[in-house]
Amino acid sequence: MNALIRQNSDFLFGFEAVMTNPNGDPDQENRPRMDYEMATALVSDARRKRDCRDFLKRKGYRIFVDTFEDDKVPMDQMFEIVVGEWLSDESKIAQLFKDAPVLEEKWNQAMNEKKLKQVFNDEKWKQFSNISGGYRDKYFFILKDSKAKKIKEFVDFNNLFLTGIIKDSLIDIRLFGSAMAVGGVTRTYTGPVQITWGYSLHPVELVKSSTITSIMNEGNSTFGKKHKLHYALIAHYGTINKYAASLTGMTEEDRGIFRKALVQGMMSNQTDSKQGQTPLFYIEVQYKTGFDGYLGDLRRFCDIAWREDKPIRNIQDVTVDFSPMTRVIDELKSKGYVEKVTGWLHPMSDLSSLQNLPVFDEEVDLWAAVPARQ
């Protein structure tokens, strides 16, 4: 179950938004994001990732791209916290060195007296020599020196060390990647999981309302308007890349956790503006290990229909025909490119308007609990 991801995948995630604001635009008084020319609702990829991260954090997973009291923790601060915790724990470092002997070799090379004396002046070398602490104090002393942190062996150690931390404990980077250009660390991790902006599969209407709501801010209240949509059936397309997974260490277990976080993260985000959002379906096309391509945006293979003379207020007012998707998947299967199709449908919703869905070779329960991490 902990094997690395070795196959590319396409996935399609669909949800409905009923009398809600699926993604407020701060530049438009927090009105729902819209493509006004097409009258369609938009939802950013960052919104989906935020739900996943918040959910996993509640489950006890360590999150690198984190927030505190609605403010994003600066990357350099988070970097120092995470790296500092690791370097302060002698047992964790010992285990990491045991699992990756080359990492211990790079550390010893980076701490080589001869190399450091070439970049430190006498005063700096005296300070370094007098460090009585362990890995942490030496590491950050070098990191804060403009010359020492550029020693090749120290850079090599950084890259390997950060990758080791990510593979062990930072699930959001294993999934979504991150740039870690902090204090001499300039490595960027491209996430195996890439999610596009979602959009409604049909035109939407904004609720015509002047409802005033009180907004509390540190004991003070201001007033603003609530902006919501009547109804939207929204879909995100995404990919999982096997090559990026090999670099961040994304595993098959991580894949299962991501799928559940996508669904349950939305379900658990029941704020005033987000109530009314319900995950409806998840479809993933998993390719054979030797196939390096993708079908591309799966929304292209859905035929959408609705009555022009009737407002769209629920899923029964929209028909989504998956026949084109089913045909292309069957064709790719016949050519030996597709390993399997994995799927989930909301078990309690009437999804009869989703027609001719591809056959699921594997059905998954995305309501099943994600075990809490201690």
VENTAQUI-V798221 format. One record per helix or strand of 2 or more residues. SS is the DSSP state (hx for helix, st for strand). FROM is the first residue (numbers start at 1). TO is the last residue. Records with the same first field share a line. If there is no record, write none. Layout:
# VENTAQUI-V798221
SS = FROM-TO ; FROM-TO
This chain:
# VENTAQUI-V798221
st = 9-20 ; 24-25 ; 31-32 ; 34-35 ; 40-43 ; 67-68 ; 71-72 ; 177-182 ; 185-190 ; 193-195 ; 198-200 ; 212-217 ; 220-225 ; 229-240 ; 277-287 ; 303-306 ; 318-321 ; 338-345 ; 354-355 ; 362-363
hx = 26-28 ; 45-58 ; 75-88 ; 90-99 ; 101-110 ; 113-119 ; 122-129 ; 135-143 ; 148-150 ; 152-169 ; 171-176 ; 242-248 ; 252-268 ; 298-301 ; 315-317 ; 323-334
